[in-house]
Amino acid sequence: MNLFISDAWAQAGAGGPAAGGGLGFFVPLILLFVFFYFIAIRPQQKRAKEHRQMIESLAKGDEVVTNGGTMGRITKVADSYFAVEVAKGVEIKVQRHAIQAMLPKGGDKEK
């Protein structure tokens, strides 16, 4: 009727065909989730598992680097922390989760 606004038409009733397809709407969302799982979630879980295994395997005498960049040798192992010797006669206590990496033997010696 109006020149600038088109007339609205009703969609088919309950007995008619589906307007957008129920499953067709979810396929792109599912594909997006699968993409993010393999690109972001799975690698992060793998790194977390490797870090957890490394923390559990640490023992007295291992050389480590903390998240803050402090390097030293583990002198004492407790339930929730490590005592790390950073210089001769100087020990600091470091929480278990604050250990970033384990160095190879002799890794904290400057050449």
C-alpha positions in Angstrom: 0.0 0.0 0.0 2.6 2.5 1.0 5.3 3.4 -1.5 8.2 3.5 1.0 7.4 0.6 3.3 6.8 -2.8 1.9 3.9 -4.9 3.1 4.6 -7.5 5.8 3.6 -11.0 5.0 2.9 -13.7 7.6 5.1 -16.8 7.7 3.8 -20.2 7.2 1.9 -21.7 10.1 3.0 -24.6 12.4 2.2 -27.1 9.6 4.4 -25.4 7.0 8.1 -25.8 6.4 10.6 -24.6 8.9 11.8 -21.0 8.3 15.5 -21.4 8.9 16.2 -25.0 9.5 16.9 -25.9 13.2 20.1 -27.8 12.7 21.5 -25.4 10.0 21.7 -22.7 12.6 23.9 -24.7 15.0 26.4 -26.1 12.5 28.5 -22.9 12.2 28.5 -22.6 16.0 29.7 -26.2 16.4 32.4 -25.7 13.8 33.5 -22.6 15.5 33.8 -24.4 18.9 35.7 -27.3 17.3 38.1 -24.8 15.7 38.8 -23.0 19.0 39.2 -26.3 20.8 42.0 -27.4 18.5 43.6 -23.9 18.3 43.4 -22.7 21.9 41.9 -25.0 24.4 43.7 -28.3 23.7 47.3 -26.8 23.5 46.7 -25.0 26.8 45.6 -28.1 28.5 48.6 -30.0 27.2 51.0 -27.3 28.5 49.3 -27.3 31.9 49.6 -31.1 32.1 53.3 -31.0 31.2 53.9 -28.2 33.8 52.1 -30.3 36.5 54.2 -33.4 35.7 57.4 -31.3 35.8 56.5 -29.8 39.2 55.7 -33.3 40.6 59.0 -34.7 39.3 61.2 -32.0 40.9 63.6 -33.1 43.6 66.4 -31.8 45.8 69.4 -30.7 43.7 67.4 -29.8 40.6 68.1 -26.4 39.1 65.0 -24.3 38.3 63.8 -20.9 37.1 60.9 -19.2 38.8 58.2 -17.2 37.1 60.1 -14.1 38.3 63.3 -15.2 36.5 65.2 -16.2 39.6 67.5 -19.2 39.0 68.7 -21.5 41.7 69.0 -25.0 43.0 66.3 -26.8 45.1 67.5 -27.6 48.6 64.3 -28.5 50.3 61.0 -30.0 49.1 57.8 -29.5 51.0 54.1 -30.0 50.3 53.4 -26.4 49.1 56.8 -24.9 48.5 60.5 -25.4 47.5 63.5 -23.9 49.2 65.7 -22.6 46.4 69.3 -21.7 47.0 70.0 -18.6 44.8 73.5 -17.9 46.1 75.9 -19.6 48.4 74.1 -19.6 51.8 71.1 -17.7 50.5 67.8 -19.6 50.3 64.3 -18.4 49.3 61.0 -20.2 49.6 59.1 -20.5 46.4 55.6 -21.8 46.0 55.3 -25.0 43.8 53.3 -23.3 41.1 55.8 -20.5 40.8 58.4 -22.7 39.2 58.5 -22.0 35.5 61.1 -24.5 34.2 63.7 -27.0 35.1 67.2 -26.3 33.9 69.7 -29.0 32.7 72.4 -29.8 35.2 74.9 -26.9 35.4 72.4 -24.6 33.7 72.7 -21.8 36.3 76.5 -21.5 36.1 77.8 -18.6 34.1 80.6 -19.4 31.7 
